[in-house]
Amino acid sequence: MCLEELLALPATVNVVTAARALGIGRDKAYGLLRGGVFPVRTLQLGDTVRVPTAGLWKVLGVEAPAGPGV
């Protein structure tokens, strides 16, 4: 995933998208989740797991874009 794609992500993404950003496969990502060692904080919402994009950016060393007026 290129920087432009990373910066265009919504506030949270699914595990598969987060895995793609991290350069790991789907099965590896879910294995890390099951083991409690996924490299980014996750949000468990019922049966759904979401990954905050800001956490992905931090792990990947990507600066959050400056908002309007900043």
OpenMM code with the backbone's topology and positions (N, CA, C; nanometers):
from openmm import Vec3, app, unit

residues = "MET CYS LEU GLU GLU LEU LEU ALA LEU PRO ALA THR VAL ASN VAL VAL THR ALA ALA ARG ALA LEU GLY ILE GLY ARG ASP LYS ALA TYR GLY LEU LEU ARG GLY GLY VAL PHE PRO VAL ARG THR LEU GLN LEU GLY ASP THR VAL ARG VAL PRO THR ALA GLY LEU TRP LYS VAL LEU GLY VAL GLU ALA PRO ALA GLY PRO GLY VAL".split()
positions = [
    Vec3(0.0852, -0.1167, 0.0000),
    Vec3(0.0000, 0.0000, 0.0000),
    Vec3(0.0904, 0.1237, 0.0000),
    Vec3(0.0626, 0.2155, -0.0880),
    Vec3(0.1458, 0.3354, -0.0970),
    Vec3(0.1000, 0.4402, 0.0054),
    Vec3(0.1829, 0.5417, 0.0253),
    Vec3(0.1543, 0.6467, 0.1228),
    Vec3(0.0216, 0.7154, 0.0929),
    Vec3(-0.0038, 0.7425, -0.0320),
    Vec3(-0.1295, 0.8082, -0.0703),
    Vec3(-0.2500, 0.7245, -0.0281),
    Vec3(-0.2425, 0.5928, -0.0478),
    Vec3(-0.3515, 0.5033, -0.0065),
    Vec3(-0.3664, 0.5031, 0.1454),
    Vec3(-0.2545, 0.4985, 0.2168),
    Vec3(-0.2587, 0.5007, 0.3638),
    Vec3(-0.3277, 0.6258, 0.4154),
    Vec3(-0.2924, 0.7398, 0.3584),
    Vec3(-0.3483, 0.8665, 0.4042),
    Vec3(-0.4954, 0.8820, 0.3673),
    Vec3(-0.5428, 0.8066, 0.2694),
    Vec3(-0.6821, 0.8149, 0.2260),
    Vec3(-0.7741, 0.7194, 0.3015),
    Vec3(-0.7190, 0.6376, 0.3917),
    Vec3(-0.8016, 0.5410, 0.4645),
    Vec3(-0.8995, 0.6122, 0.5573),
    Vec3(-1.0165, 0.5512, 0.5812),
    Vec3(-1.1108, 0.6079, 0.6773),
    Vec3(-1.0576, 0.5935, 0.8203),
    Vec3(-1.1300, 0.6439, 0.9169),
    Vec3(-1.0856, 0.6453, 1.0567),
    Vec3(-1.0542, 0.5058, 1.1109),
    Vec3(-1.1299, 0.4064, 1.0703),
    Vec3(-1.1000, 0.2681, 1.1079),
    Vec3(-1.1097, 0.1813, 0.9834),
    Vec3(-1.0372, 0.0706, 0.9862),
    Vec3(-1.0390, -0.0234, 0.8741),
    Vec3(-1.0569, -0.1646, 0.9267),
    Vec3(-1.0904, -0.2563, 0.8382),
    Vec3(-1.1019, -0.3957, 0.8798),
    Vec3(-0.9626, -0.4587, 0.8899),
    Vec3(-0.9592, -0.5781, 0.9426),
    Vec3(-0.8316, -0.6465, 0.9664),
    Vec3(-0.7584, -0.6750, 0.8354),
    Vec3(-0.8301, -0.7089, 0.7303),
    Vec3(-0.7670, -0.7408, 0.6023),
    Vec3(-0.6977, -0.6168, 0.5450),
    Vec3(-0.7621, -0.5015, 0.5544),
    Vec3(-0.7015, -0.3775, 0.5056),
    Vec3(-0.5804, -0.3407, 0.5908),
    Vec3(-0.5923, -0.3561, 0.7224),
    Vec3(-0.4795, -0.3283, 0.8107),
    Vec3(-0.3627, -0.4212, 0.7788),
    Vec3(-0.3922, -0.5472, 0.7543),
    Vec3(-0.2871, -0.6439, 0.7199),
    Vec3(-0.2170, -0.6017, 0.5914),
    Vec3(-0.2941, -0.5590, 0.4941),
    Vec3(-0.2355, -0.5135, 0.3674),
    Vec3(-0.1423, -0.3953, 0.3912),
    Vec3(-0.1853, -0.3013, 0.4745),
    Vec3(-0.1018, -0.1847, 0.5058),
    Vec3(0.0268, -0.2272, 0.5757),
    Vec3(0.0182, -0.3290, 0.6606),
    Vec3(0.1342, -0.3772, 0.7353),
    Vec3(0.2224, -0.4717, 0.6538),
    Vec3(0.1737, -0.5126, 0.5381),
    Vec3(0.2517, -0.6026, 0.4538),
    Vec3(0.2494, -0.7466, 0.4998),
    Vec3(0.1393, -0.7845, 0.5678),
    Vec3(0.1248, -0.9238, 0.6107),
    Vec3(-0.0029, -0.9802, 0.5505),
    Vec3(-0.0132, -1.1101, 0.5497),
    Vec3(-0.1311, -1.1754, 0.4935),
    Vec3(-0.2468, -1.1799, 0.5908),
    Vec3(-0.3635, -1.2102, 0.5364),
    Vec3(-0.4862, -1.2190, 0.6144),
    Vec3(-0.4742, -1.3226, 0.7263),
    Vec3(-0.4277, -1.4417, 0.6922),
    Vec3(-0.4172, -1.5484, 0.7920),
    Vec3(-0.3199, -1.5114, 0.9033),
    Vec3(-0.2084, -1.4503, 0.8682),
    Vec3(-0.1107, -1.4064, 0.9679),
    Vec3(-0.1733, -1.3015, 1.0597),
    Vec3(-0.2474, -1.2074, 1.0015),
    Vec3(-0.3111, -1.1019, 1.0804),
    Vec3(-0.4087, -1.1611, 1.1814),
    Vec3(-0.4933, -1.2523, 1.1361),
    Vec3(-0.5894, -1.3128, 1.2287),
    Vec3(-0.5190, -1.3997, 1.3332),
    Vec3(-0.4091, -1.4623, 1.2963),
    Vec3(-0.3305, -1.5386, 1.3943),
    Vec3(-0.2730, -1.4474, 1.5017),
    Vec3(-0.2222, -1.3319, 1.4618),
    Vec3(-0.1699, -1.2345, 1.5580),
    Vec3(-0.2812, -1.1827, 1.6491),
    Vec3(-0.3987, -1.1614, 1.5921),
    Vec3(-0.5135, -1.1179, 1.6729),
    Vec3(-0.5490, -1.2231, 1.7769),
    Vec3(-0.5594, -1.3485, 1.7334),
    Vec3(-0.5920, -1.4577, 1.8259),
    Vec3(-0.4875, -1.4697, 1.9360),
    Vec3(-0.3623, -1.4456, 1.9017),
    Vec3(-0.2545, -1.4545, 1.9994),
    Vec3(-0.2401, -1.3304, 2.0863),
    Vec3(-0.3196, -1.2280, 2.0572),
    Vec3(-0.3142, -1.1048, 2.1355),
    Vec3(-0.1915, -1.0201, 2.1091),
    Vec3(-0.1286, -1.0386, 1.9925),
    Vec3(-0.0052, -0.9651, 1.9629),
    Vec3(-0.0131, -0.8866, 1.8313),
    Vec3(-0.1345, -0.8509, 1.7896),
    Vec3(-0.1474, -0.7691, 1.6692),
    Vec3(-0.0767, -0.6371, 1.6970),
    Vec3(0.0033, -0.5855, 1.6033),
    Vec3(0.0881, -0.4692, 1.6322),
    Vec3(0.0156, -0.3358, 1.6480),
    Vec3(-0.1146, -0.3349, 1.6267),
    Vec3(-0.1931, -0.2121, 1.6396),
    Vec3(-0.3120, -0.2418, 1.7312),
    Vec3(-0.3479, -0.1441, 1.8142),
    Vec3(-0.4657, -0.1590, 1.8996),
    Vec3(-0.5865, -0.1844, 1.8111),
    Vec3(-0.6737, -0.2749, 1.8537),
    Vec3(-0.7933, -0.3059, 1.7773),
    Vec3(-0.9171, -0.2762, 1.8603),
    Vec3(-1.0281, -0.2609, 1.7926),
    Vec3(-1.1562, -0.2359, 1.8576),
    Vec3(-1.2483, -0.3528, 1.8276),
    Vec3(-1.2938, -0.4206, 1.9317),
    Vec3(-1.3863, -0.5320, 1.9153),
    Vec3(-1.5274, -0.4753, 1.9247),
    Vec3(-1.6016, -0.4826, 1.8167),
    Vec3(-1.7379, -0.4306, 1.8111),
    Vec3(-1.8307, -0.5468, 1.7786),
    Vec3(-1.8729, -0.6180, 1.8818),
    Vec3(-1.9521, -0.7394, 1.8605),
    Vec3(-1.8648, -0.8441, 1.7944),
    Vec3(-1.9080, -0.8916, 1.6789),
    Vec3(-1.8304, -0.9909, 1.6033),
    Vec3(-1.7303, -0.9266, 1.5088),
    Vec3(-1.7275, -0.7947, 1.5059),
    Vec3(-1.6429, -0.7220, 1.4123),
    Vec3(-1.5200, -0.6655, 1.4823),
    Vec3(-1.4065, -0.6738, 1.4158),
    Vec3(-1.2837, -0.6130, 1.4670),
    Vec3(-1.2463, -0.5001, 1.3731),
    Vec3(-1.2231, -0.3825, 1.4299),
    Vec3(-1.1804, -0.2662, 1.3509),
    Vec3(-1.0443, -0.2218, 1.4007),
    Vec3(-0.9663, -0.1638, 1.3117),
    Vec3(-0.8326, -0.1161, 1.3443),
    Vec3(-0.8293, 0.0347, 1.3197),
    Vec3(-0.7998, 0.1140, 1.4245),
    Vec3(-0.7911, 0.2592, 1.4046),
    Vec3(-0.6763, 0.2946, 1.3095),
    Vec3(-0.7071, 0.3738, 1.2094),
    Vec3(-0.6081, 0.4124, 1.1099),
    Vec3(-0.4925, 0.4898, 1.1725),
    Vec3(-0.5207, 0.5737, 1.2706),
    Vec3(-0.4138, 0.6503, 1.3371),
    Vec3(-0.3103, 0.5561, 1.3986),
    Vec3(-0.3553, 0.4435, 1.4521),
    Vec3(-0.2635, 0.3442, 1.5075),
    Vec3(-0.1770, 0.2809, 1.3999),
    Vec3(-0.2368, 0.2550, 1.2847),
    Vec3(-0.1595, 0.2018, 1.1715),
    Vec3(-0.0518, 0.3011, 1.1305),
    Vec3(-0.0924, 0.4285, 1.1171),
    Vec3(0.0047, 0.5309, 1.0786),
    Vec3(0.1204, 0.5354, 1.1772),
    Vec3(0.0890, 0.5283, 1.3066),
    Vec3(0.1943, 0.5363, 1.4093),
    Vec3(0.2918, 0.4189, 1.3956),
    Vec3(0.2393, 0.2984, 1.3837),
    Vec3(0.3236, 0.1789, 1.3711),
    Vec3(0.4107, 0.1863, 1.2460),
    Vec3(0.3551, 0.2436, 1.1400),
    Vec3(0.4274, 0.2521, 1.0133),
    Vec3(0.5146, 0.3771, 1.0021),
    Vec3(0.5093, 0.4637, 1.1026),
    Vec3(0.5913, 0.5845, 1.1009),
    Vec3(0.5413, 0.6885, 1.0033),
    Vec3(0.4112, 0.6904, 0.9794),
    Vec3(0.3501, 0.7858, 0.8868),
    Vec3(0.2934, 0.9021, 0.9672),
    Vec3(0.3251, 1.0236, 0.9250),
    Vec3(0.2735, 1.1434, 0.9904),
    Vec3(0.1303, 1.1666, 0.9463),
    Vec3(0.0427, 1.1945, 1.0413),
    Vec3(-0.0955, 1.2278, 1.0075),
    Vec3(-0.0954, 1.3593, 0.9304),
    Vec3(-0.1767, 1.3679, 0.8274),
    Vec3(-0.1802, 1.4919, 0.7511),
    Vec3(-0.2360, 1.6062, 0.8349),
    Vec3(-0.1849, 1.7264, 0.8138),
    Vec3(-0.2338, 1.8430, 0.8837),
    Vec3(-0.3738, 1.8764, 0.8324),
    Vec3(-0.4629, 1.9047, 0.9257),
    Vec3(-0.5996, 1.9390, 0.8881),
    Vec3(-0.6092, 2.0842, 0.8461),
    Vec3(-0.7261, 2.1264, 0.8020),
    Vec3(-0.7458, 2.2655, 0.7631),
    Vec3(-0.7177, 2.3599, 0.8806),
    Vec3(-0.6478, 2.4657, 0.8539),
    Vec3(-0.6196, 2.5645, 0.9583),
    Vec3(-0.5087, 2.5263, 1.0534),
    Vec3(-0.4380, 2.4193, 1.0229),
    Vec3(-0.3283, 2.3761, 1.1127),
    Vec3(-0.1961, 2.4162, 1.0566),
] * unit.nanometer
topology = app.Topology()
chain = topology.addChain("A")
for resn in residues:
    res = topology.addResidue(resn, chain)
    for name in ("N", "CA", "C"):
        topology.addAtom(name, app.Element.getBySymbol(name[0]), res)
